[in-house]
Amino acid sequence: MEFTYENQGTNTYLCCDLTDMEIDTMGLGMITNNRIPGFVHSIFTQIDDRKLIKYNVSSRVPMKQFFSGPVNRKRLLNVFAGIAEVLTVSEEYMLDMNSVLLDMDYIFIDVSDYSAEAVYVPAVTENGGNTEAALFFKNIMFTTQFDSSENCDYVAEIINFLNQRGAFSVWQFKQMLDRLKRQANAGVLEQKLQVIYISPLKSLHIYKRYSLLCLAALQTVQQKYFHTLQIEIYYIP
């Protein structure tokens, strides 16, 4: 399987030559005729006997480059969750999970929101499916440098999940990643909403309603995401 890059104006395409491969016609039609979430948009071209599929990777960087330095919690969880989502969506669109290219050179990241898109090669293959996915994630966990300024408990939890006996479940892995993301978001909210400062120099009738609304919102956040948030309101003279 050979890949090359091609520039057309402002667009960049990753090109895969399918000429000598047994093409999965159903998968080819599905991936080229639909915008499937988590997959790089692709087009199929044929000139004489040469068959190419082109993936539009404009404004994205390969995962290997994105993970080249210290990786923080948000970056890892978003990318991993995106890849896990791709594998689960494959079943919904009747795509062969073995044809999802699990390679850090060919998974592309939008640096603005850390979203990941994978390449689907519509060719008949006999790779290991879920087993290969587990090894892919595990190899990344053991070769990535994590941000030492953060609490890295999430790293151990992911590794423990990947090391557990039994068949690897992409669905359960995705659920764990989503939970870790919620916990991380709750931690940020806790830091930002720990204290509300309300100045009595402002109009009292405006702040009376404002403070009650804020307090109700904070209590909702507390009940939904964490149980240790202490809500305090200070009046500054």
MOZI-V330027 format. One line per field, one symbol per residue. psi: psi as a letter, one per 40 degrees, with the letter a starting at -180 (. if undefined). burial: # if it has 9 or more other C-alpha atoms within 8 Angstrom, else .. A space follows every 10 residues. Layout:
BEGIN
psi: ???
burial: ???
END
This chain:
BEGIN
psi: hhiiihhgbe ihhhhhhede ihhgdddddd ddeighheih hiihihhbeh hihhhhfifi iiddddedah hidddddddd dddddddddd ddefihddeh hghedfhhhh edefiihihh hgihifaebd dddddddddd deeihiheei hfdddddddd ddeiiiihhd dddddddddd dddddddddd ddedhhhhhe eihddddddd dddddddddd dddddieehh hihhhh.
burial: .......... ########.. ..##..##.# ##.....### ##.#.....# #######..# ###..##..# ###.###### ########## #...###### ##...##### ...####### .###.....# ####.###.. #..#.##... .#.#....#. .#.......# ..##..##.# ####.#...# ..###..#.# ......#... #...#..#.. ##..##.... #......
END
